[in-house]
Amino acid sequence: MTGLVATQTPARPEAERTDWHIPAMLALALGGFGIGTTEFVTMGLLPDIASAMDVSEPQAGYAVSAYALGVVVGAPVIAALCARVPRKRLLVLLMVAFTLGNAATVLAPSFSTLVIARFVSGLPHGAYFGVASLAAATLAPVGQRAKAIAAVMLGLSAANVVGVPSATWLGQHLGWRNAYVVVALIGLATVAALLRFVPELTGIKTTNPLTELGALRRSQVLLTLAVGAIGFGGMFAVYTYITTTLTDVAGMPLGLVPLVLMLFGLGMVAGNIVGGVLADRGVDHAIYVAMIAMLVILAAFIAAAHNPYTAAIGAFLIGASGASLSPGLQTRLMDVAADAQTLAAALNHAALNIANAAGAWLGGLVIAAGLGYTAPAVIGAGLAVLGVLLFTLTTWAARRTATYSVAS
């Protein structure tokens, strides 16, 4: 095993760490803020992109799909191929690639090149969050790994409150390309912050591609990823169609919809914080609490969606319950992946993008079938039920394996 894993001795053992490395955490979260902004801003600018590129709005949606595909492809490939790269250097390289992808989006001369640029922009997404989560866990005080991971994810949540609305407004009023100029500048700022404030991360082991790919042979990794891909789908089934739900079902004026979307983002911020606290007290328990809360809230939203006030509260709670699941899933993947933590942590975000695509697709099916805009909440609650059942199977299998290991 020593020939496969290049171990390094940390300058300061994790067991002795009692302080928070605040500047480093902020640098890592800034990258998440940029990634969250570029991931969701395209949805708000689809009409502008379609008009400028002379394509239909559904065709413009390929830009969103291309980014998601980049995340799904990039997460395992980059994590495996870059297994030997020192972690700080890898973080910087990933953010450089992210910046270049968004710069290419700004300069894209045609729609086909725009789609390629969005694919390239998505490639570093999962790997960045995977490595950043490991970095945060290494830099965190003892017993606060999940809080540190949640702090990194807080950048992603904050993007939905500040980054996405601001970039969308800028793109709508000054041209859609300007939104990605802002994202590229955030990427450059993140590169500088990572170089300045993040230490060398010698406490994180480098491995090799075969070791990282070994995560795909571990049933607990695969089951946990499936829990995220299915359980998270409920949130996206509702969020994808939230604008029309608010206007046509709740009777809310279109001008108030951005405020509700901001409430959704604030819910994600709150959920990230609560999820991190709960996961530090017990990872599996935190996942159960988040998923059951999501199930109840999505089921209640079927009725809540008919009133503007309860719909707004429901949007906040859906964002909170969904985001509270992420720290627990990320921490659990790192725990069950053994020496393949980078790939497992990166795959979490590939799974969440699968959830995004699947939730939006299923929600669209029931709407197209004429079942109305509350039907996605029914689908969402159903996906949450499946997620709870699958996680119950996952924890049962983990206990069974542990029992056999002890017996042997």
Secondary structure, 3 states (H helix, E strand, C coil): CCCCCECCCCCCCHHHCCCCCHHHHHHHHHHHHHHHHHHHHHHHCHHHHHHHHCCCHHHHCHHHHHHHHHHHHHHHHHHHHCCCCCHHHHHHHHHHHHHHHHHHHHHCCCHHHHHHHHHHHHHHHHHHHHHHHHHHHHHCCCCCHHHHHHHHHHHHHHHHHHHHHHHHHHHHHHCCHHHHHHHHHHHHHHHHHHHHHCCCCCCCCECCHHHHHHHHHCHHHHHHHHHHHHHCHHHHHHHCCHHHHHHHHCCCCHHHHHHHHHHHHHHHHHHHHHHHHHHHHCHHHHHHHHHHHHHHHHHHHHHHCCCHHHHHHHHHHHHHHHHHHHHHHHHHHHHHCCCCHHHHHHHHHHHHHHHHHHHHHHHHHHHHCCCCCCHHHHHHHHHHHHHHHHHHHHHHHHHHHHHHHHHC
